[in-house]
Amino acid sequence: MAVQKQQTSVSVSEVKEFTRGFSEGLALGMSLDAILGSVIGRTSNKQLSRVLTAVRTDVLAGYPLSMAMAKYDAVFDRNYVEMVRAGELTGSLDAKLTRFLSPPDLSAKAMQSIL
């Protein structure tokens, strides 16, 4: 599986929306195939739809989700792929995705420096 180097027209907010839909599907107990199919059907970004369709094809061929996503580093950066890989290995993919969607915790000191 070769990495697909390409320019991206997929925004961070679109990746977050994909992640939200994916996380919801996991919470409902859907299969990866069903989740990806559902998210593909709801996305209006043609490039993201093509990438997710290719990811789905690789997952159906037996590749781990993280490996399928890693081919599209213009959409799923290294940190995202590693988060998915860690979730796959620990059985906590839903928790990892939820953490990705949550705003970062700021310490009291950091909050004071902002104010």
C-alpha positions in Angstrom: 0.0 0.0 0.0 1.6 3.2 -1.2 1.0 6.5 0.5 -1.0 8.8 -1.7 0.7 12.3 -1.7 -1.8 14.8 -2.7 -3.0 18.3 -2.1 -6.0 18.4 0.2 -9.2 20.4 0.0 -10.5 18.6 3.1 -10.7 21.0 6.1 -10.1 20.2 9.7 -13.8 20.8 10.4 -14.7 18.2 7.8 -12.3 15.6 9.4 -13.9 16.4 12.8 -17.3 15.9 11.3 -16.2 12.6 9.8 -14.8 11.7 13.2 -18.0 12.6 15.0 -20.1 10.4 12.6 -17.6 7.6 12.9 -17.7 7.8 16.7 -21.5 7.8 16.7 -21.5 4.7 14.5 -19.1 2.9 16.9 -21.4 3.8 19.8 -24.3 2.2 18.0 -22.3 -1.0 17.4 -22.2 -0.6 13.6 -19.6 -2.4 11.6 -16.7 -0.5 10.1 -18.1 -1.1 6.6 -21.5 0.3 7.7 -20.0 3.3 9.4 -17.9 4.2 6.5 -20.8 3.8 4.1 -22.9 6.0 6.2 -20.3 8.7 6.5 -19.5 8.6 2.8 -23.2 9.0 2.1 -23.4 12.1 4.3 -20.3 14.0 3.1 -20.6 16.7 0.5 -16.9 17.0 -0.1 -16.1 15.0 -3.2 -12.4 14.5 -2.3 -13.2 13.3 1.2 -15.8 11.0 -0.2 -13.2 9.5 -2.6 -10.7 9.1 0.2 -13.2 7.4 2.5 -14.3 5.1 -0.3 -10.7 4.0 -0.8 -10.3 3.6 2.9 -13.5 1.5 3.0 -12.2 -0.7 0.1 -8.9 -1.3 2.0 -10.7 -2.2 5.3 -13.0 -4.6 3.4 -9.8 -6.2 1.9 -8.6 -6.8 5.5 -6.3 -3.8 6.2 -6.6 -2.2 9.6 -8.4 1.1 9.5 -5.3 3.0 10.6 -3.2 1.5 7.8 -5.9 2.4 5.3 -6.0 6.0 6.6 -2.3 6.3 6.6 -2.2 6.2 2.8 -4.0 9.6 2.8 -1.7 11.7 4.9 -3.1 14.9 3.3 -6.4 14.2 5.0 -5.4 12.1 8.1 -2.2 13.4 9.6 0.3 11.2 11.4 -1.1 12.1 14.8 -4.7 11.1 13.7 -3.5 7.8 12.3 -1.5 7.0 15.4 -4.6 7.8 17.6 -6.6 5.4 15.5 -3.9 2.8 15.7 -3.7 3.1 19.4 -7.5 2.7 19.6 -7.4 -0.4 17.5 -4.7 -2.0 19.6 -6.3 -1.2 22.9 -9.9 -1.8 21.9 -10.7 1.8 22.8 -11.2 3.4 19.3 -14.4 5.1 20.4 -12.7 6.7 23.4 -9.8 7.9 21.3 -12.2 9.5 18.8 -14.2 11.2 21.6 -11.0 12.6 23.0 -10.0 14.0 19.6 -13.4 15.8 19.4 -13.0 17.2 22.9 -11.4 20.6 23.4 -8.0 20.3 25.1 -7.8 20.8 28.9 -6.1 24.0 29.9 -4.4 24.3 33.2 -5.3 27.2 35.5 -2.0 28.8 34.8 -2.6 28.6 31.0 -6.1 30.0 31.4 -4.7 33.0 33.4 -2.2 33.8 30.7 -5.0 33.9 28.2 -7.1 36.2 30.3 
